Amino acid sequence: MAKIVFLVFLFILFLFGIIQSNQTIDICFNNHCFSTEVVKTEQKREKGLMFRENMDLGKGMLFVFDKERERSFWMKNVLFPLDIIWIDQDKEIVFIKKNAQPCKDLCEGIKPNKKAKYVLEINAGAVDEIGISVGDKLEFRRKSFIDKFPF
């Protein structure tokens, strides 16, 4: 019996590890939601969307930082154009860079003079298609454990 309890405990820890390492969250504004991959560690933030061939429609990557400050992003080794959205601690959009283009060698950073706690990357064109603009507020909706592992 103790062995079964121990195995169940390990299984739960394993699932918890998956949730923590591949955390997703829905980000919604203007009645439209994006299922986003949450990136919190420095190592994952540095890699971002580099070397990925594409991103499915309705998906995104959310970079989460501990403190609100000016954030610089670049498109080095990103293989497709993006709309990049800077968001402050109050979940208000403070800056948008539409159609940021990939670069390989000399890459200039995109650094708005605005403080942000979050930066969202979505497929280029989505900002105009949905009508997202500076000043819009967004809502974070966590995906539940059941949504991730229906059993």
N, C-alpha and C positions, 0 to 999 in steps of 0.2 A: 504493500500500500504506500509506504513512504517513497518507493521508487517512482510510482505513478505520479504522486504529488510533485516530486522533484522534476520529472519530465514535463508536467503541465506548467510548472513554474518557469522552466527554461524556455518552453514554447511561448509563453506570454512575454518573457523578456525579449525573445527573438522578434516577435511581432512589434513590440514597443520600439525596438531598434530600427526596424524597417520604417515605422511611422516617423521617427525622429530624423532618420537620414534622408528620407524621401518625402518630407512634409509638403503637402500642397494646401493651398487655400484659394477660395474663390474671391476674386476682387470684382465688385460690381459698381457700376455707375451708369447713369442714363438707361436704366432697365436692361443693361447688358452685363453679363458676367464673363470673366476670363478665369479659367482654371490655371493657377500659376504654381510653378515650382518655387519653393521658398529657399533662398540662399542666405545663410547667416554667417558662415565661417569665412575667414580671410582667404583660405585656400580655394574654396568654392566660388567666392566672389571674383577672385583673380581669373579663374577659368571661364566663368559665366557661360555664354553660348558659343564659345570658341570651338571651331572644327565641326560643329553640328551642321548637317546639310540643310535642314529646314526646321520649322516649328509648325505644328498643326494649327489650323485656324481655331480660334477660341482659346488658345493656350498662351502662356507667358512665363516670364521669369521675374520674380520679385526679390530684389536685393534689400535685406533688412540690416540696418546699422544700429549700434547701441545709442549713439547720440546724433542729434540733428546738427548738421554743418554743411558747408559747400562740398559737393561731390562731383568729381570729374570722371567721365566715362569715355571710352574709346571703342573703336570697332575693329581692333587688330584681330586677325584670324577668325572673324565672324564672317560667315559665307553668304549671308543674305541680309537685305536692308531691314531696319527696325524703326519703329516709333519708340522713343525713350521718354518716359514720364517721371519727373521728379515730384515727390510728394512730401509734405511737411508732417510734423508729429500730430497735427490735428486732422490728418488724412485729406488735406486740401492740395490740389495740384498747383504747384508753383512755377513749373516750367515744362515745356514740351519741345522736344527735338523730333520733327517729323522726317521720315525717310532718311535716317542716318545710313550712310553707305559703308560697305565693308572696305577695309584697307589692308595692305600687306606689309609694306615697308615703312614709309613715313606716315605715321598716324597722328593726327592732331586730336587732343582730348576735347571733349565737349563739356564745358564747365560753366553752367549758368551762375550768375551772382546771386543765387538763392540758396537758402539752407533747406536740406532735405534729410529725412530719416529713412525714407524708402525711395527706391528707384525701380520702376516697372518697365520691362522690355516686352513689346508685343510686335507682331508682324507689321511691317510698313503699310500704311494706308488705313489701318484700323481706326486711328484717331479721327480722321476725316469721315470715314464710313459711319462711325457711331455718333460723331458730333461731340467729342471730348474736347474740353478747353480749360485753360488756366482759370482757377477759381472753383472748378467743380470739386465736389466732395465725393469720396468713394467709401464703400463699405467693405469690410473684410468679413467673409463668411467661411469659417473653418469647415473642412470636410470632416464628417464624423467617422469614427472607427467603423461603424456598420457600413457606411458608404464605401470604405476602402476594402473591407473584408466581409462581404455578405455571406453569412453562414447560419 
